Amino acid sequence: MSDLGNTLFWLRLVQLVLAIPLLAIVGQGIVHFLARAFGQDPKVNFFYRLLEVVGSPVTRLARFIAPKFVADRHLPLVALSLLAVGYVWTMIAIANACIGAGLPVAQCLQAN
């Protein structure tokens, strides 16, 4: 059971590391939409810039991965897609680890 506990710990840690910039980029999109709706430039909004700083490492990684014909303004969408795929992949890995140990997923996550 200790091996399952360690596996779940590391998978949850990866999930947390993916969730922080994922939610920051989603929040950045929401603030962008609200700022435009109220006639403000999003670049001068404090919260937009704060969320941009949190999501910028993943956005830079997306620039490195994406082909050169992808415009820079679309890079947050590429980063969001990469993070979402990674998050779902981690969720599936957690479920597989629980099922591999012979436990239902809900019981496995409550016990550990």
N, C-alpha and C positions, 0 to 999 in steps of 0.2 A: 504494500500500500504506500510505502514511502516513495517508491519510484513514481507512482501515479501522482502523489502529492508534489514531487519536484517537477514533473512534466507539466502539471496544471499551473504551478507557480510561474514557470517560464513562459508558458503560452498566454497566461493572463497578463504577464508583464509586457509581452509583445503586443497584446491587444490594447493595453493602456497606452503604450507608446504610439500606436497607430491612431487611437481615438482622439488624442489631444490635437494634432494638426488637422485631422478630419473634421472635428467640430469647429476648429478655428476657421477653416476655409468655408464651411457651411455658414458660419456666423458672419464671415466677411461678405458673402453673397447676400445675406439678408440685410446687413447694414448698407451695402451698396444699393440695393433695391429701395430701401426706406429713404436713404439720403437723396437719391434721384427723385423719388416721389415728392419730397418736400423741397425740391429745387436747390439742393446743396451739392457741391462737388464732393464726392466720397473721399478724395485724397486729403481734404482738410479736416475730416472727421477723425477725432481722437481714437474712437473704438475701432474704426476701420483700419487705421494705421497700426494699432496694437495687434489686431488679429492678423494683419499682413505680416508683421514681424514673427508671430508664432508660426505661421504657415510658410514663411519664406524658405526655410531649408528644404522642404519637400518640393516647393515650386522650382527651386534651383536644380534639384535632382531631376524634376520633370523636364527641364530645359536640356539637361544632359542626355536624357533617354529619348525624348521626342525628336522626330525628324526636323530638319531645319525649315521646312515649309510651314510648320505649325507656328502661327503668330504668337507673339509674347502675351497678348491679351487672353489667349486661350489656355495658357499654361496652368492657371488655377483649376480649370476643368480637367486637364490631364492629371494633375496631382490628386484631385478629388477622386478620379476614377481609379488611380493606382492605390490610393489609401482604402477605398471601399472594397476593392478586390482583395487586398491584403487582410482587411478586417474580417471579411466573410471567410476567407481561407483559414484564418486563425480560429474562427468559431467552429468551422468544420473539423479542424484538427483537435480542438477541445472535445467535441462530441465523439470523434473517433477514439481518443484516448480513454474516455469514460466507457464507451461500448467495448473497447478492447479489454478493459479490466472487468467486464461482466456486470457493470452497474448501469442503471438508467441514468440518463444525463442529468435530470433534475436532482436525483438523489446524490449523484457524484459531486455536483457543484455545491450542494448544501453541506456535505460531509467534509469537504476540503476547503 
